[in-house]
Amino acid sequence: MSQSSTVTALRNFTQKLPSTLTPAIKRLSVASLIGQGILIVSGGVVRVTGSGLGCPTWPKCTADSLTNTAEMGIHGLIEFVNRTLTFALAAVGLVLLIMLWNLRKERKDLFWLAFGLLAVIPAQAIIGGVTVLTGLNPYVVSLHFLVSAALVVVSMLLVNRCYGRTGVTGPTTIARARPLVRQLSVIAAIASYLAVILGTLVTGSGPHSGDSTSPRMELNGYFVTRLHAVPVYVLVATALVLVILLWRNGKDSVVRNAALLLFVSVLFQGFIGYWQYFTGIPILLVIVHMLGASLMLSVATNMVDVALRRGKNSVAA
């Protein structure tokens, strides 16, 4: 095919792409957010089942096979499914970016968030490979998780902007949250992110390494657990104050609902965290806690995003 024919074909293709924000684009943004959360849970399943080296090589699953083999058993299957999810998310990100192509100037916020999601996924795959090749070094494993955590945050921002809750098309006729609410929302988000980051130290010092032969972080388990709890306490207190301040806004208030969701989610996550700590860190609770971590990242990001959105200047909460 000649160069001119290629250019013509590409032009014809792009002309068929959406020129407005369609329901399909919105659904893809939600699919990305859900998928990133599932990937975090999947990574947790890999860890607690000791399947981190189920595929002992990278990028192939074995020296001779791209996929897992029957001889590798359940550990090989679990690790391969986890790897496959990364490629599935890359496919979603690519389709989303293509569908936003004609909006890349009008909606730069959406296009560059989608671009960021797609650009980081290959890097995440490489970090996953380094994780395997280093025999599940706990610090590399933590980095692998934190990149996934960052992708959840970006996906949540993308969802809010696709649905017009925040960003350039967010509502401007309603009153902005007052300064105290905005400040507390920032504190809540930072506390949530810190809790997740410090949680990797707890996990890296605990029994679930992803493989029985893998090294652990040489840290005092009790100390890092207490350290991890500090931002959680801050988050609980901040979320409660936000609910109190925003309660009179009414059930139709997006900011109030975001605060309620944050408060309920942190209580749930804290309950699961203490339950697993006092029951010897059972596998099922660890998986639920990983799901809770993904949820916390989403709701904390949502809280600060809607609290900081544009609107009329007002002293109202």
Summary of the structure (lengths in Angstrom):
residues: 317
radius of gyration: 21.5
end to end distance: 61.0
largest distance: 67.9
contacts: 1046
relative contact order: 0.13
helix: 73%
strand: 1%
